[in-house]
Amino acid sequence: MTKIKQFIHSFGWPRIIIGLFLLSLFIIAPFVGINVSTSLSDTIVRFGMNGIMVLAMVPMIHSGCGLNFGLPLGIIAGLLGGTLSIEFNFVGNVSFLMAILLSTPFAVILGWGYGKLLNRVKGSEMMIATYVGFSSVAFMCIMWLLLPYNHPSMVWGYAGTGLRTTISTEGYYWHVLSNFLKFGIGDHFTFPTGMILFFALIAFLMWAFLHTKKGTAMTAVGSNPVFARASGINIDKIRTLSVIMSTWLGAIGILVYQQSFGFIQLYMGPFYMALPAVSAILIGGASVNKATILNVVVGTLLFQGILTMTPSVMNSIIHTDMSEVIRIIVSNGMILYALTRKSEATR
Amino acid sequence: MVDTSAPLLEMRNISKDFFGNQVLTDVSFSLHKGEILGLVGENGAGKSTLMNILFGMDVIQLTGGYEGEMLVDGKIVDYTSSFDAIADGIGMVHQEFSLLPDFTVAENILLNREPEKYSFISEVFGERLNSLDRNSMNEKSKKAIGKLGVAINSSMLVGRMPVGHKQFTEIARELSKESTRILVLDEPTAVLTEQEASILLSAVRSLANEGIAIIFISHRLQEIIDVCDTVLIMRDGKIVKNEKAQDLTIAQIARWMVGREVTHHADRRSFDYEHSSVMLSIKNLWVDMPGETVRNVSLDVHKGEIIGIGGLAGQGKLGIPNGAMGLFTAGGSITFEGKEIALNEPRRFLDAGMAFVSEDRRGVGLLLDESLDWNISFAAMQVNDKFLKKYLNGMLMWRDEKQIQAVAQQYIDALEIKCTSYRQKAKELSGGNQQKICLAKAFALTPKLLFVSEPTRGIDIGAKSLVLQALRDYNEKSGTTIVMISSELEELRAICDRIAIVTDGRISGILPAETPSEDFGLLMVSKRGNTEEKPA
């Protein structure tokens, strides 16, 4: 009994409640005519698509910069990498690799500037980060039109210049990870082995980093910056490093998302990308200054699971196509819920 | 003035446990009108719990109430919340300030009890829209402050005041409640300078003369003897002694508190610092540390000695180590082992082989939310590259958990740190054990020179002597030079070889530790006539 209590305490009631809710959705599903294997498969795919963007929250939480509401900045670096890779006519696996390589310098430079900015506004990072995200998206709305892209599969057909709002990744890096070693069980369940492995790899690297000297310093900076300073740590440098890492993970994250989703979404695409990632990690049990890889995995699974299951189950129950409306209600409800749990976890 | 009739407050056989952990056993005492009752005991002896019961704090109710009975004015009472206790005339001044920094003194004192003015708006909308009667607020608060015998401007913002004045404001708030009959002061002098403390003590006396019964909690035993009528000594949740104060000595009280002989004075030693080389040379140091400004300090520290830096609060003694380390903006020059150390860069200070144990344990000294092994090993890991496994020619430096845990366990044993294990979080330890963790952190750096700032602030007398002994041992065993900053002169005299006194941001004199206290006292209050220009 005490063991159960301990488990509940360490795992946290919010996760248990959400977990039970998710479980009940899976139990109801077959009775309203939904294929459980398809749903499971969808959940896993969504987990793989979003996992790295959730992981991107970790370094900044550790260094005390709070939740990275400026994730769109990282996503923009990823979009630049992806579009440039196509522009330079790389195809197949190479195009994905090149997308990562090309987005890296953008992520580093943007992250560096973003980090410098956050060092000047210590104490209100999250507020500033939100607006960094929003304004960078707005700025790029102009740039997507003006930048001299001219690859026919990406530009507006009638003008020959300016990027389209959605660009297909088919023929470039579509499913390069998802199809790697993928296997199916039955007709409806496919497991995107490559994508999950890729997430596992990045998550492992993150975990490993947090066990190094630098990573330990990062955790200490987040835990008590004055202590870290008195131990000879250059706080600003560590914080900047964490922001660069977070931005880069955002870039990688969106590329993984696109390879599975099949489209590059430009313009307002990145605008609301930060919130689901923020909510997922909060639901996973992280607080504003503490997060583990386990929080990322649990949070992403629960958040994406609910997001996959609720609309389809509800739809089948009420027999009208309300999926989009329900999806919006559920996702924003979860975000709201997660943000209200924020203070609880800090204590 | 002690009234010998029926007691105002009586506690009979109070017992209390927190989930099976007995913290109070069979505590009985009585308090008369106008009596000052000193309550002393080590941290964790049960003083706070006893006061929480008296004040009807939620935590008592939430953990299952208490056994025994409490009588106020001969009637059995059972407070279910602090509001009941306040209504019954019990006032409490907490150790932590519960003041609103952006409100003025008068507003703080009369918060939620403000005298109000009736106007036509309140005629329409009800009494909630009465306006505040500022004049009578000022008068009332002035009267309350006046009772304490200090001059505090009642229209000043609390956030801008020195800590001493905040403490007075808090006491004034309790006094302004006319019904206050019993006043609990929880370590009211801990943050005060000696002059302020003596003002406070005389104020306490005059309050008692007016018939208010006072429970006075303090770690400063001399105060207890000076001001109290009776002294209640607690140890492990029991009252071990209940004595008249006038016949007591500090040594007696200390012995009863810890239940063992306290050797407060380690054997004084003679250390010939003049024949050892100068290790650290501070020249014309100025430090911009709020409240502890250092104006112009030059000081030579010799290899192997323990040098004390003393002085009254606010004179700048704390600024010296904080500035030398670079935690606050500083200027001047510091030469360590012949090499000049750049100021304002903590890393340089640490790399040179110096370490600093801050007076601000919770703010600077500890990672409160992390485990003890992290706290102990972190600085040494970052500065000396200890406790790391190195791969690829040092490109990859991996935390070596085994070594970290081993070193933490080693210091936990050596310094007798009370904790469940090295996995416990630092914030869960008591003040004395937290201080030991801070020392362990500094020792793990194996410094050649160690600055220790206020190592015994806020810790009880038993832990105090252990900490001082640990410092002395460390100095003798590993030959580490120690610069110890403390506001307690006796403590400095106990373990230092010589003591520098800081007055007004300058060193007003350095004397050997065996010099009588009076001479140090004179140095502390001396204002130097030939004021030097403050260097830019």
Interface residues (C-beta under 8 A of the other chain):
Chain A: H211 T212 K213 K214 G215 T216 A217 T219 A220 S223 N224 V226 F227 R229 A230 S231 G232 I233 N234 N289 K290
Chain B: M325 L327 P346 R347 F349 L350 D351 F356 S358 G363 V364 G365 L366 L367 L368 D369 E370 W374 F378 A379 M381 Q382 V383 D385 L388 L396 M397 W398 R399
